[in-house]
Amino acid sequence: VKQERYWQLESRPHTDDLDTTTARVRELVVDSIQRQLVADVPVATLLSGGLDSSVITAVAADYFKKEGRGTLHSYSIDYVDNDKHFKASAFQPNEDAPYVQLVSKFLCTAHHTIEFDTAELIDALKTATLARDLPGMADVDASLYLFCREIKKETTVVLSGECADEVFGGYPWFHREELLTAGTFPWSRAVKERASWLAPELRAWVKPEEYVAMRYAESLDEVPHLPGEDPLEARRREMFYLNITWFMNTLLDRKDRMSMAASLEARVPFCDHRIVEYVWNIPWEMKTYGNREKGILRKAMEGILPDEVLYRKKSPYPKTHNPSYTEAVRTWLLDTLNDPSSPLLRLVDVPVIRKIAESDAQASSIPFFGQLMSTPQLFAYLGQLDYWLREYKVTIKA
Protein backbone atom coordinates (compact mmCIF):
# COMPACT_ATOMS: atom_id res chain seq x y z
CA VAL A 1 0.00 0.00 0.00
CA LYS A 2 1.39 3.36 -1.03
CA GLN A 3 -0.17 6.56 0.25
CA GLU A 4 0.47 9.74 -1.70
CA ARG A 5 -1.18 13.04 -2.53
CA TYR A 6 -2.97 12.87 -5.90
CA TRP A 7 -3.70 16.59 -6.32
CA GLN A 8 -2.42 19.85 -4.93
CA LEU A 9 -2.51 23.53 -5.74
CA GLU A 10 0.34 24.98 -7.77
CA SER A 11 1.34 28.65 -7.54
CA ARG A 12 2.39 30.38 -10.73
CA PRO A 13 2.27 33.96 -12.09
CA HIS A 14 -1.15 34.98 -13.44
CA THR A 15 -0.56 36.34 -16.93
CA ASP A 16 -4.16 36.84 -18.14
CA ASP A 17 -5.43 40.43 -18.30
CA LEU A 18 -8.71 41.49 -16.65
CA ASP A 19 -10.92 40.82 -19.67
CA THR A 20 -9.39 37.40 -20.30
CA THR A 21 -9.64 36.51 -16.61
CA THR A 22 -13.27 37.62 -16.47
CA ALA A 23 -14.18 35.54 -19.52
CA ARG A 24 -12.32 32.49 -18.20
CA VAL A 25 -14.01 32.67 -14.78
CA ARG A 26 -17.42 32.91 -16.43
CA GLU A 27 -16.63 30.01 -18.74
CA LEU A 28 -15.45 27.78 -15.89
CA VAL A 29 -18.36 28.62 -13.58
CA VAL A 30 -21.04 28.17 -16.24
CA ASP A 31 -19.50 24.91 -17.46
CA SER A 32 -19.24 23.48 -13.95
CA ILE A 33 -22.86 24.32 -13.15
CA GLN A 34 -24.14 22.89 -16.42
CA ARG A 35 -22.11 19.69 -15.97
CA GLN A 36 -23.60 19.19 -12.54
CA LEU A 37 -27.16 19.63 -13.83
CA VAL A 38 -26.83 16.34 -15.70
CA ALA A 39 -29.01 13.71 -13.99
CA ASP A 40 -31.77 11.22 -14.69
CA VAL A 41 -33.64 12.34 -11.54
CA PRO A 42 -35.20 15.70 -10.57
CA VAL A 43 -32.64 18.50 -10.01
CA ALA A 44 -33.25 21.78 -8.17
CA THR A 45 -31.19 24.58 -6.61
CA LEU A 46 -30.80 26.01 -3.12
CA LEU A 47 -31.45 29.75 -3.25
CA SER A 48 -30.56 32.17 -0.44
CA GLY A 49 -30.70 35.33 -2.54
CA GLY A 50 -26.95 35.79 -2.15
CA LEU A 51 -24.47 35.97 -4.99
CA ASP A 52 -23.34 32.33 -5.08
CA SER A 53 -26.69 30.54 -4.98
CA SER A 54 -28.24 33.14 -7.28
CA VAL A 55 -25.51 32.62 -9.91
CA ILE A 56 -26.09 28.86 -9.80
CA THR A 57 -29.86 29.32 -10.05
CA ALA A 58 -29.54 31.77 -12.95
CA VAL A 59 -27.30 29.45 -14.98
CA ALA A 60 -29.50 26.46 -14.14
CA ALA A 61 -32.73 28.26 -15.10
CA ASP A 62 -31.23 29.29 -18.44
CA TYR A 63 -30.00 25.74 -19.06
CA PHE A 64 -33.41 24.26 -18.23
CA LYS A 65 -35.04 26.66 -20.66
CA LYS A 66 -32.62 25.89 -23.49
CA GLU A 67 -32.80 22.13 -22.91
CA GLY A 68 -36.60 22.11 -22.63
CA ARG A 69 -36.47 20.66 -19.12
CA GLY A 70 -39.40 22.69 -17.83
CA THR A 71 -39.39 25.04 -14.86
CA LEU A 72 -36.48 25.00 -12.43
CA HIS A 73 -37.48 24.51 -8.78
CA SER A 74 -35.59 26.48 -6.13
CA TYR A 75 -35.64 26.17 -2.33
CA SER A 76 -34.86 28.50 0.54
CA ILE A 77 -34.88 28.11 4.32
CA ASP A 78 -36.32 30.43 6.95
CA TYR A 79 -37.40 30.34 10.59
CA VAL A 80 -40.60 31.21 12.39
CA ASP A 81 -40.55 34.86 13.55
CA ASN A 82 -37.10 35.55 12.10
CA ASP A 83 -38.48 38.71 10.56
CA LYS A 84 -39.32 39.93 14.08
CA HIS A 85 -36.03 38.98 15.76
CA PHE A 86 -33.43 39.56 13.03
CA LYS A 87 -30.71 42.04 13.97
CA ALA A 88 -28.23 43.19 11.37
CA SER A 89 -24.51 42.62 12.07
CA ALA A 90 -21.21 42.93 10.23
CA PHE A 91 -21.42 39.24 9.36
CA GLN A 92 -25.15 39.21 8.51
CA PRO A 93 -26.09 42.68 7.20
CA ASN A 94 -29.61 41.97 5.92
CA GLU A 95 -32.32 39.37 5.61
CA ASP A 96 -32.47 36.93 2.73
CA ALA A 97 -36.22 36.72 2.06
CA PRO A 98 -36.64 39.86 -0.11
CA TYR A 99 -33.67 38.84 -2.30
CA VAL A 100 -34.92 35.27 -2.63
CA GLN A 101 -38.23 36.52 -3.97
CA LEU A 102 -36.51 38.99 -6.28
CA VAL A 103 -34.29 36.29 -7.84
CA SER A 104 -37.06 33.73 -8.13
CA LYS A 105 -39.36 36.22 -9.84
CA PHE A 106 -36.58 37.41 -12.16
CA LEU A 107 -35.66 33.86 -13.21
CA CYS A 108 -39.23 32.47 -13.13
CA THR A 109 -38.35 29.55 -10.86
CA ALA A 110 -40.95 27.52 -8.98
CA HIS A 111 -39.82 28.59 -5.54
CA HIS A 112 -40.43 26.87 -2.20
CA THR A 113 -39.69 28.49 1.16
CA ILE A 114 -39.36 25.94 3.95
CA GLU A 115 -39.78 27.33 7.45
CA PHE A 116 -38.88 25.74 10.78
CA ASP A 117 -39.70 26.54 14.39
CA THR A 118 -37.62 26.16 17.53
CA ALA A 119 -39.07 22.82 18.63
CA GLU A 120 -38.12 21.19 15.31
CA LEU A 121 -34.60 22.59 15.51
CA ILE A 122 -34.11 21.31 19.05
CA ASP A 123 -35.30 17.82 18.11
CA ALA A 124 -33.00 17.76 15.08
CA LEU A 125 -29.87 18.58 17.11
CA LYS A 126 -29.61 14.92 18.11
CA THR A 127 -30.33 13.64 14.60
CA ALA A 128 -27.62 15.95 13.25
CA THR A 129 -25.14 14.54 15.78
CA LEU A 130 -25.88 11.02 14.53
CA ALA A 131 -25.59 12.12 10.90
CA ARG A 132 -22.19 13.72 11.54
CA ASP A 133 -21.06 10.94 13.93
CA LEU A 134 -19.79 13.75 16.15
CA PRO A 135 -21.04 16.91 17.82
CA GLY A 136 -21.00 19.55 15.12
CA MET A 137 -22.25 22.98 14.14
CA ALA A 138 -25.37 22.81 16.32
CA ASP A 139 -28.45 24.38 14.68
CA VAL A 140 -26.40 25.18 11.57
CA ASP A 141 -26.26 21.40 11.04
CA ALA A 142 -29.73 20.62 12.36
CA SER A 143 -31.48 23.20 10.17
CA LEU A 144 -29.67 21.94 7.08
CA TYR A 145 -30.75 18.37 7.84
CA LEU A 146 -34.39 19.47 8.24
CA PHE A 147 -34.13 21.54 5.05
CA CYS A 148 -32.78 18.59 3.06
CA ARG A 149 -35.38 16.24 4.51
CA GLU A 150 -38.20 18.45 3.27
CA ILE A 151 -36.62 18.99 -0.16
CA LYS A 152 -36.18 15.24 -0.59
CA LYS A 153 -39.96 14.85 -0.60
CA GLU A 154 -40.02 16.60 -3.99
CA THR A 155 -36.60 16.21 -5.60
CA THR A 156 -33.45 14.10 -5.54
CA VAL A 157 -30.51 16.37 -6.41
CA VAL A 158 -29.79 19.99 -5.50
CA LEU A 159 -27.01 22.39 -6.49
CA SER A 160 -25.59 24.50 -3.67
CA GLY A 161 -23.29 27.53 -3.46
CA GLU A 162 -20.66 26.24 -1.02
CA CYS A 163 -16.96 26.93 -1.72
CA ALA A 164 -17.28 30.25 -3.58
CA ASP A 165 -16.29 32.20 -0.46
CA GLU A 166 -13.20 30.09 0.14
CA VAL A 167 -12.14 30.08 -3.51
CA PHE A 168 -12.89 33.74 -4.39
CA GLY A 169 -12.25 35.32 -0.97
CA GLY A 170 -15.68 36.23 0.34
CA TYR A 171 -15.21 36.00 4.10
CA PRO A 172 -14.46 39.03 6.32
CA TRP A 173 -11.12 37.53 7.37
CA PHE A 174 -9.79 38.02 3.83
CA HIS A 175 -10.52 41.73 4.02
CA ARG A 176 -10.16 42.94 7.61
CA GLU A 177 -6.54 43.47 8.64
CA GLU A 178 -7.00 42.38 12.24
CA LEU A 179 -8.43 39.05 11.06
CA LEU A 180 -6.00 38.59 8.19
CA THR A 181 -3.03 39.00 10.55
CA ALA A 182 -4.53 37.31 13.62
CA GLY A 183 -1.80 34.64 13.68
CA THR A 184 -4.24 31.76 14.02
CA PHE A 185 -7.23 30.24 12.23
CA PRO A 186 -9.44 33.32 11.75
CA TRP A 187 -12.75 31.50 12.20
CA SER A 188 -11.78 30.40 15.73
CA ARG A 189 -9.55 33.12 17.11
CA ALA A 190 -10.63 33.00 20.77
CA VAL A 191 -8.49 29.95 21.53
CA LYS A 192 -7.55 31.02 25.07
CA GLU A 193 -11.15 31.85 25.94
CA ARG A 194 -12.48 28.56 24.56
CA ALA A 195 -9.71 26.61 26.28
CA SER A 196 -10.87 28.06 29.60
CA TRP A 197 -14.14 26.16 29.22
CA LEU A 198 -12.37 22.80 29.52
CA ALA A 199 -11.87 20.95 32.79
CA PRO A 200 -8.49 22.03 34.28
CA GLU A 201 -6.99 18.52 34.16
CA LEU A 202 -8.08 18.09 30.52
CA ARG A 203 -6.69 21.51 29.66
CA ALA A 204 -3.35 20.60 31.21
CA TRP A 205 -3.21 17.35 29.25
CA VAL A 206 -4.36 18.59 25.84
CA LYS A 207 -2.66 22.02 25.97
CA PRO A 208 -5.19 23.49 23.50
CA GLU A 209 -3.33 26.72 22.76
CA GLU A 210 -0.10 24.88 21.98
CA TYR A 211 -1.94 22.31 19.89
CA VAL A 212 -3.76 24.91 17.76
CA ALA A 213 -0.52 26.87 17.29
CA MET A 214 1.23 23.68 16.14
CA ARG A 215 -1.48 22.78 13.61
CA TYR A 216 -1.55 26.38 12.34
CA ALA A 217 2.23 26.37 11.81
CA GLU A 218 2.03 22.99 10.06
CA SER A 219 -0.63 24.34 7.70
CA LEU A 220 1.42 27.41 6.80
CA ASP A 221 4.42 25.20 6.05
CA GLU A 222 2.34 23.43 3.38
CA VAL A 223 1.43 26.59 1.45
CA PRO A 224 2.85 26.57 -2.10
CA HIS A 225 4.30 30.08 -2.08
CA LEU A 226 5.14 32.00 -5.23
CA PRO A 227 8.80 33.19 -5.18
CA GLY A 228 9.14 36.97 -5.11
CA GLU A 229 5.51 37.59 -4.21
CA ASP A 230 4.63 40.73 -2.28
CA PRO A 231 4.42 39.93 1.49
CA LEU A 232 0.77 41.01 1.74
CA GLU A 233 -0.14 39.00 -1.36
CA ALA A 234 1.74 36.04 0.11
CA ARG A 235 -0.22 36.39 3.35
CA ARG A 236 -3.48 36.37 1.43
CA ARG A 237 -2.34 33.24 -0.39
CA GLU A 238 -1.83 31.65 3.03
CA MET A 239 -5.34 32.70 4.02
CA PHE A 240 -6.78 31.10 0.89
CA TYR A 241 -4.89 27.90 1.61
CA LEU A 242 -6.16 27.77 5.20
CA ASN A 243 -9.72 28.30 3.99
CA ILE A 244 -9.55 25.70 1.23
CA THR A 245 -7.88 23.01 3.34
CA TRP A 246 -9.69 23.61 6.66
CA PHE A 247 -12.85 25.73 6.57
CA MET A 248 -14.09 24.50 3.20
CA ASN A 249 -13.57 20.89 4.28
CA THR A 250 -15.71 21.51 7.36
CA LEU A 251 -18.56 22.96 5.31
CA LEU A 252 -18.36 20.26 2.64
CA ASP A 253 -18.46 17.54 5.28
CA ARG A 254 -21.46 19.25 6.87
CA LYS A 255 -23.31 19.54 3.56
CA ASP A 256 -22.56 15.95 2.55
CA ARG A 257 -23.53 14.37 5.85
CA MET A 258 -26.70 16.37 6.47
CA SER A 259 -27.96 15.97 2.90
CA MET A 260 -27.20 12.26 2.64
CA ALA A 261 -28.81 11.66 6.03
CA ALA A 262 -31.96 12.78 4.22
CA SER A 263 -31.05 10.77 1.06
CA LEU A 264 -30.63 14.01 -0.89
CA GLU A 265 -27.63 14.50 -3.18
CA ALA A 266 -26.11 17.97 -2.88
CA ARG A 267 -23.67 19.08 -5.57
CA VAL A 268 -21.25 22.00 -5.23
CA PRO A 269 -20.24 23.49 -8.62
CA PHE A 270 -17.87 26.10 -7.16
CA CYS A 271 -15.70 23.27 -5.84
CA ASP A 272 -14.78 22.18 -9.39
CA HIS A 273 -11.00 21.70 -9.32
CA ARG A 274 -10.58 23.69 -12.53
CA ILE A 275 -12.16 26.76 -10.89
CA VAL A 276 -10.05 26.30 -7.75
CA GLU A 277 -6.81 25.93 -9.72
CA TYR A 278 -7.44 28.98 -11.92
CA VAL A 279 -8.72 31.36 -9.24
CA TRP A 280 -5.91 30.35 -6.85
CA ASN A 281 -3.41 32.37 -8.93
CA ILE A 282 -5.58 35.40 -9.74
CA PRO A 283 -3.97 38.35 -7.87
CA TRP A 284 -5.93 39.95 -5.04
CA GLU A 285 -6.45 43.27 -6.83
CA MET A 286 -8.17 41.42 -9.67
CA LYS A 287 -10.09 39.05 -7.37
CA THR A 288 -11.55 42.09 -5.62
CA TYR A 289 -12.38 43.97 -8.81
CA GLY A 290 -14.38 47.10 -8.03
CA ASN A 291 -13.07 46.95 -4.46
CA ARG A 292 -15.66 44.27 -3.64
CA GLU A 293 -15.38 40.84 -2.09
CA LYS A 294 -15.54 38.23 -4.89
CA GLY A 295 -15.38 41.14 -7.35
CA ILE A 296 -14.08 39.06 -10.25
CA LEU A 297 -16.98 36.61 -9.86
CA ARG A 298 -19.47 39.49 -9.82
CA LYS A 299 -17.92 41.00 -12.95
CA ALA A 300 -17.81 37.62 -14.68
CA MET A 301 -21.51 37.01 -14.11
CA GLU A 302 -22.77 40.46 -15.10
CA GLY A 303 -25.99 40.39 -17.11
CA ILE A 304 -27.49 37.24 -15.66
CA LEU A 305 -28.90 38.75 -12.43
CA PRO A 306 -30.33 42.07 -11.23
CA ASP A 307 -27.53 44.37 -10.04
CA GLU A 308 -28.96 44.58 -6.51
CA VAL A 309 -28.40 40.81 -6.22
CA LEU A 310 -25.14 40.64 -8.17
CA TYR A 311 -23.66 43.35 -5.94
CA ARG A 312 -25.39 42.44 -2.69
CA LYS A 313 -23.07 42.41 0.34
CA LYS A 314 -22.25 38.90 1.45
CA SER A 315 -24.67 37.29 3.90
CA PRO A 316 -23.96 33.83 5.37
CA TYR A 317 -26.18 30.76 5.70
CA PRO A 318 -29.40 31.83 7.45
CA LYS A 319 -29.83 30.86 11.09
CA THR A 320 -32.59 31.38 13.63
CA HIS A 321 -32.59 34.61 15.63
CA ASN A 322 -35.50 33.54 17.81
CA PRO A 323 -34.70 33.96 21.54
CA SER A 324 -36.81 30.86 22.22
CA TYR A 325 -34.01 28.80 20.64
CA THR A 326 -31.44 30.30 23.01
CA GLU A 327 -33.65 29.54 25.99
CA ALA A 328 -34.27 25.98 24.85
CA VAL A 329 -30.58 25.11 24.43
CA ARG A 330 -29.72 26.95 27.67
CA THR A 331 -32.21 24.76 29.51
CA TRP A 332 -30.79 21.64 27.85
CA LEU A 333 -27.28 22.57 28.94
CA LEU A 334 -28.27 23.47 32.52
CA ASP A 335 -30.19 20.20 32.87
CA THR A 336 -27.07 18.39 31.66
CA LEU A 337 -24.85 20.21 34.16
CA ASN A 338 -27.30 19.30 36.95
CA ASP A 339 -27.17 15.60 36.07
CA PRO A 340 -24.47 13.86 38.16
CA SER A 341 -24.32 11.00 35.63
CA SER A 342 -23.50 13.27 32.70
CA PRO A 343 -20.21 12.32 31.01
CA LEU A 344 -19.85 15.96 29.96
CA LEU A 345 -18.98 16.96 33.53
CA ARG A 346 -15.53 15.39 33.27
CA LEU A 347 -14.66 17.37 30.16
CA VAL A 348 -15.70 20.93 31.03
CA ASP A 349 -15.05 23.41 33.81
CA VAL A 350 -18.55 23.16 35.26
CA PRO A 351 -18.58 26.44 37.25
CA VAL A 352 -17.33 28.38 34.22
CA ILE A 353 -19.87 26.82 31.86
CA ARG A 354 -22.67 27.26 34.39
CA LYS A 355 -21.84 30.96 34.74
CA ILE A 356 -21.97 31.40 30.94
CA ALA A 357 -25.25 29.48 30.72
CA GLU A 358 -26.85 31.58 33.45
CA SER A 359 -25.76 34.88 31.91
CA ASP A 360 -27.65 36.92 29.34
CA ALA A 361 -26.75 35.07 26.14
CA GLN A 362 -28.36 37.74 23.97
CA ALA A 363 -26.28 40.53 25.50
CA SER A 364 -22.89 38.76 25.56
CA SER A 365 -22.18 37.08 22.25
CA ILE A 366 -19.32 34.61 22.68
CA PRO A 367 -17.26 33.86 19.55
CA PHE A 368 -17.42 30.10 19.09
CA PHE A 369 -16.80 29.14 15.46
CA GLY A 370 -17.03 30.88 12.11
CA GLN A 371 -19.53 33.65 11.46
CA LEU A 372 -22.66 31.90 12.68
CA MET A 373 -21.81 30.16 15.93
CA SER A 374 -21.84 32.15 19.16
CA THR A 375 -23.35 31.70 22.64
CA PRO A 376 -26.53 29.75 21.73
CA GLN A 377 -24.51 27.43 19.50
CA LEU A 378 -22.02 26.83 22.33
CA PHE A 379 -24.91 25.71 24.55
CA ALA A 380 -26.24 23.41 21.83
CA TYR A 381 -22.78 22.03 21.03
CA LEU A 382 -22.20 21.02 24.66
CA GLY A 383 -25.65 19.41 24.71
CA GLN A 384 -24.71 17.52 21.55
CA LEU A 385 -21.41 16.47 23.11
CA ASP A 386 -23.18 15.00 26.14
CA TYR A 387 -25.64 13.19 23.87
CA TRP A 388 -22.82 11.86 21.68
CA LEU A 389 -20.83 10.57 24.66
CA ARG A 390 -23.88 8.68 25.93
CA GLU A 391 -25.20 7.44 22.58
CA TYR A 392 -21.82 6.21 21.33
CA LYS A 393 -20.94 4.81 24.75
CA VAL A 394 -17.67 6.69 24.88
CA THR A 395 -15.59 5.81 27.95
CA ILE A 396 -13.41 8.47 29.55
CA LYS A 397 -10.49 6.93 31.40
CA ALA A 398 -8.56 8.65 34.14
C-alpha positions in Angstrom: 0.0 0.0 0.0 1.4 3.4 -1.0 -0.2 6.6 0.2 0.5 9.7 -1.7 -1.2 13.0 -2.5 -3.0 12.9 -5.9 -3.7 16.6 -6.3 -2.4 19.9 -4.9 -2.5 23.5 -5.7 0.3 25.0 -7.8 1.3 28.7 -7.5 2.4 30.4 -10.7 2.3 34.0 -12.1 -1.1 35.0 -13.4 -0.6 36.3 -16.9 -4.2 36.8 -18.1 -5.4 40.4 -18.3 -8.7 41.5 -16.7 -10.9 40.8 -19.7 -9.4 37.4 -20.3 -9.6 36.5 -16.6 -13.3 37.6 -16.5 -14.2 35.5 -19.5 -12.3 32.5 -18.2 -14.0 32.7 -14.8 -17.4 32.9 -16.4 -16.6 30.0 -18.7 -15.4 27.8 -15.9 -18.4 28.6 -13.6 -21.0 28.2 -16.2 -19.5 24.9 -17.5 -19.2 23.5 -13.9 -22.9 24.3 -13.2 -24.1 22.9 -16.4 -22.1 19.7 -16.0 -23.6 19.2 -12.5 -27.2 19.6 -13.8 -26.8 16.3 -15.7 -29.0 13.7 -14.0 -31.8 11.2 -14.7 -33.6 12.3 -11.5 -35.2 15.7 -10.6 -32.6 18.5 -10.0 -33.3 21.8 -8.2 -31.2 24.6 -6.6 -30.8 26.0 -3.1 -31.4 29.7 -3.3 -30.6 32.2 -0.4 -30.7 35.3 -2.5 -26.9 35.8 -2.1 -24.5 36.0 -5.0 -23.3 32.3 -5.1 -26.7 30.5 -5.0 -28.2 33.1 -7.3 -25.5 32.6 -9.9 -26.1 28.9 -9.8 -29.9 29.3 -10.1 -29.5 31.8 -12.9 -27.3 29.4 -15.0 -29.5 26.5 -14.1 -32.7 28.3 -15.1 -31.2 29.3 -18.4 -30.0 25.7 -19.1 -33.4 24.3 -18.2 -35.0 26.7 -20.7 -32.6 25.9 -23.5 -32.8 22.1 -22.9 -36.6 22.1 -22.6 -36.5 20.7 -19.1 -39.4 22.7 -17.8 -39.4 25.0 -14.9 -36.5 25.0 -12.4 -37.5 24.5 -8.8 -35.6 26.5 -6.1 -35.6 26.2 -2.3 -34.9 28.5 0.5 -34.9 28.1 4.3 -36.3 30.4 7.0 -37.4 30.3 10.6 -40.6 31.2 12.4 -40.5 34.9 13.5 -37.1 35.6 12.1 -38.5 38.7 10.6 -39.3 39.9 14.1 -36.0 39.0 15.8 -33.4 39.6 13.0 -30.7 42.0 14.0 -28.2 43.2 11.4 -24.5 42.6 12.1 -21.2 42.9 10.2 -21.4 39.2 9.4 -25.1 39.2 8.5 -26.1 42.7 7.2 -29.6 42.0 5.9 -32.3 39.4 5.6 -32.5 36.9 2.7 -36.2 36.7 2.1 -36.6 39.9 -0.1 -33.7 38.8 -2.3 -34.9 35.3 -2.6 -38.2 36.5 -4.0 -36.5 39.0 -6.3 -34.3 36.3 -7.8 -37.1 33.7 -8.1 -39.4 36.2 -9.8 -36.6 37.4 -12.2 -35.7 33.9 -13.2 -39.2 32.5 -13.1 -38.4 29.6 -10.9 -41.0 27.5 -9.0 -39.8 28.6 -5.5 -40.4 26.9 -2.2 -39.7 28.5 1.2 -39.4 25.9 3.9 -39.8 27.3 7.5 -38.9 25.7 10.8 -39.7 26.5 14.4 -37.6 26.2 17.5 -39.1 22.8 18.6 -38.1 21.2 15.3 -34.6 22.6 15.5 -34.1 21.3 19.0 -35.3 17.8 18.1 -33.0 17.8 15.1 -29.9 18.6 17.1 -29.6 14.9 18.1 -30.3 13.6 14.6 -27.6 15.9 13.2 -25.1 14.5 15.8 -25.9 11.0 14.5 -25.6 12.1 10.9 -22.2 13.7 11.5 -21.1 10.9 13.9 -19.8 13.8 16.2 -21.0 16.9 17.8 -21.0 19.6 15.1 -22.3 23.0 14.1 -25.4 22.8 16.3 -28.4 24.4 14.7 -26.4 25.2 11.6 -26.3 21.4 11.0 -29.7 20.6 12.4 -31.5 23.2 10.2 -29.7 21.9 7.1 -30.8 18.4 7.8 -34.4 19.5 8.2 -34.1 21.5 5.1 -32.8 18.6 3.1 -35.4 16.2 4.5 -38.2 18.4 3.3 -36.6 19.0 -0.2 -36.2 15.2 -0.6 -40.0 14.9 -0.6 -40.0 16.6 -4.0 -36.6 16.2 -5.6 -33.5 14.1 -5.5 -30.5 16.4 -6.4 -29.8 20.0 -5.5 -27.0 22.4 -6.5 -25.6 24.5 -3.7 -23.3 27.5 -3.5 -20.7 26.2 -1.0 -17.0 26.9 -1.7 -17.3 30.3 -3.6 -16.3 32.2 -0.5 -13.2 30.1 0.1 -12.1 30.1 -3.5 -12.9 33.7 -4.4 -12.2 35.3 -1.0 -15.7 36.2 0.3 -15.2 36.0 4.1 -14.5 39.0 6.3 -11.1 37.5 7.4 -9.8 38.0 3.8 -10.5 41.7 4.0 -10.2 42.9 7.6 -6.5 43.5 8.6 -7.0 42.4 12.2 -8.4 39.1 11.1 -6.0 38.6 8.2 -3.0 39.0 10.5 -4.5 37.3 13.6 -1.8 34.6 13.7 -4.2 31.8 14.0 -7.2 30.2 12.2 -9.4 33.3 11.8 -12.7 31.5 12.2 -11.8 30.4 15.7 -9.6 33.1 17.1 -10.6 33.0 20.8 -8.5 29.9 21.5 -7.5 31.0 25.1 -11.2 31.8 25.9 -12.5 28.6 24.6 -9.7 26.6 26.3 -10.9 28.1 29.6 -14.1 26.2 29.2 -12.4 22.8 29.5 -11.9 20.9 32.8 -8.5 22.0 34.3 -7.0 18.5 34.2 -8.1 18.1 30.5 -6.7 21.5 29.7 -3.3 20.6 31.2 -3.2 17.4 29.3 -4.4 18.6 25.8 -2.7 22.0 26.0 -5.2 23.5 23.5 -3.3 26.7 22.8 -0.1 24.9 22.0 -1.9 22.3 19.9 -3.8 24.9 17.8 -0.5 26.9 17.3 1.2 23.7 16.1 -1.5 22.8 13.6 -1.6 26.4 12.3 2.2 26.4 11.8 2.0 23.0 10.1 -0.6 24.3 7.7 1.4 27.4 6.8 4.4 25.2 6.1 2.3 23.4 3.4 1.4 26.6 1.5 2.9 26.6 -2.1 4.3 30.1 -2.1 5.1 32.0 -5.2 8.8 33.2 -5.2 9.1 37.0 -5.1 5.5 37.6 -4.2 4.6 40.7 -2.3 4.4 39.9 1.5 0.8 41.0 1.7 -0.1 39.0 -1.4 1.7 36.0 0.1 -0.2 36.4 3.4 -3.5 36.4 1.4 -2.3 33.2 -0.4 -1.8 31.6 3.0 -5.3 32.7 4.0 -6.8 31.1 0.9 -4.9 27.9 1.6 -6.2 27.8 5.2 -9.7 28.3 4.0 -9.6 25.7 1.2 -7.9 23.0 3.3 -9.7 23.6 6.7 -12.8 25.7 6.6 -14.1 24.5 3.2 -13.6 20.9 4.3 -15.7 21.5 7.4 -18.6 23.0 5.3 -18.4 20.3 2.6 -18.5 17.5 5.3 -21.5 19.3 6.9 -23.3 19.5 3.6 -22.6 16.0 2.5 -23.5 14.4 5.8 -26.7 16.4 6.5 -28.0 16.0 2.9 -27.2 12.3 2.6 -28.8 11.7 6.0 -32.0 12.8 4.2 -31.1 10.8 1.1 -30.6 14.0 -0.9 -27.6 14.5 -3.2 -26.1 18.0 -2.9 -23.7 19.1 -5.6 -21.2 22.0 -5.2 -20.2 23.5 -8.6 -17.9 26.1 -7.2 -15.7 23.3 -5.8 -14.8 22.2 -9.4 -11.0 21.7 -9.3 -10.6 23.7 -12.5 -12.2 26.8 -10.9 -10.0 26.3 -7.7 -6.8 25.9 -9.7 -7.4 29.0 -11.9 -8.7 31.4 -9.2 -5.9 30.3 -6.8 -3.4 32.4 -8.9 -5.6 35.4 -9.7 -4.0 38.4 -7.9 -5.9 39.9 -5.0 -6.5 43.3 -6.8 -8.2 41.4 -9.7 -10.1 39.1 -7.4 -11.6 42.1 -5.6 -12.4 44.0 -8.8 -14.4 47.1 -8.0 -13.1 47.0 -4.5 -15.7 44.3 -3.6 -15.4 40.8 -2.1 -15.5 38.2 -4.9 -15.4 41.1 -7.3 -14.1 39.1 -10.2 -17.0 36.6 -9.9 -19.5 39.5 -9.8 -17.9 41.0 -13.0 -17.8 37.6 -14.7 -21.5 37.0 -14.1 -22.8 40.5 -15.1 -26.0 40.4 -17.1 -27.5 37.2 -15.7 -28.9 38.8 -12.4 -30.3 42.1 -11.2 -27.5 44.4 -10.0 -29.0 44.6 -6.5 -28.4 40.8 -6.2 -25.1 40.6 -8.2 -23.7 43.3 -5.9 -25.4 42.4 -2.7 -23.1 42.4 0.3 -22.2 38.9 1.4 -24.7 37.3 3.9 -24.0 33.8 5.4 -26.2 30.8 5.7 -29.4 31.8 7.5 -29.8 30.9 11.1 -32.6 31.4 13.6 -32.6 34.6 15.6 -35.5 33.5 17.8 -34.7 34.0 21.5 -36.8 30.9 22.2 -34.0 28.8 20.6 -31.4 30.3 23.0 -33.6 29.5 26.0 -34.3 26.0 24.9 -30.6 25.1 24.4 -29.7 27.0 27.7 -32.2 24.8 29.5 -30.8 21.6 27.8 -27.3 22.6 28.9 -28.3 23.5 32.5 -30.2 20.2 32.9 -27.1 18.4 31.7 -24.9 20.2 34.2 -27.3 19.3 36.9 -27.2 15.6 36.1 -24.5 13.9 38.2 -24.3 11.0 35.6 -23.5 13.3 32.7 -20.2 12.3 31.0 -19.9 16.0 30.0 -19.0 17.0 33.5 -15.5 15.4 33.3 -14.7 17.4 30.2 -15.7 20.9 31.0 -15.1 23.4 33.8 -18.6 23.2 35.3 -18.6 26.4 37.3 -17.3 28.4 34.2 -19.9 26.8 31.9 -22.7 27.3 34.4 -21.8 31.0 34.7 -22.0 31.4 30.9 -25.3 29.5 30.7 -26.9 31.6 33.4 -25.8 34.9 31.9 -27.7 36.9 29.3 -26.8 35.1 26.1 -28.4 37.7 24.0 -26.3 40.5 25.5 -22.9 38.8 25.6 -22.2 37.1 22.3 -19.3 34.6 22.7 -17.3 33.9 19.6 -17.4 30.1 19.1 -16.8 29.1 15.5 -17.0 30.9 12.1 -19.5 33.6 11.5 -22.7 31.9 12.7 -21.8 30.2 15.9 -21.8 32.2 19.2 -23.4 31.7 22.6 -26.5 29.7 21.7 -24.5 27.4 19.5 -22.0 26.8 22.3 -24.9 25.7 24.6 -26.2 23.4 21.8 -22.8 22.0 21.0 -22.2 21.0 24.7 -25.6 19.4 24.7 -24.7 17.5 21.6 -21.4 16.5 23.1 -23.2 15.0 26.1 -25.6 13.2 23.9 -22.8 11.9 21.7 -20.8 10.6 24.7 -23.9 8.7 25.9 -25.2 7.4 22.6 -21.8 6.2 21.3 -20.9 4.8 24.8 -17.7 6.7 24.9 -15.6 5.8 27.9 -13.4 8.5 29.6 -10.5 6.9 31.4 -8.6 8.7 34.1 
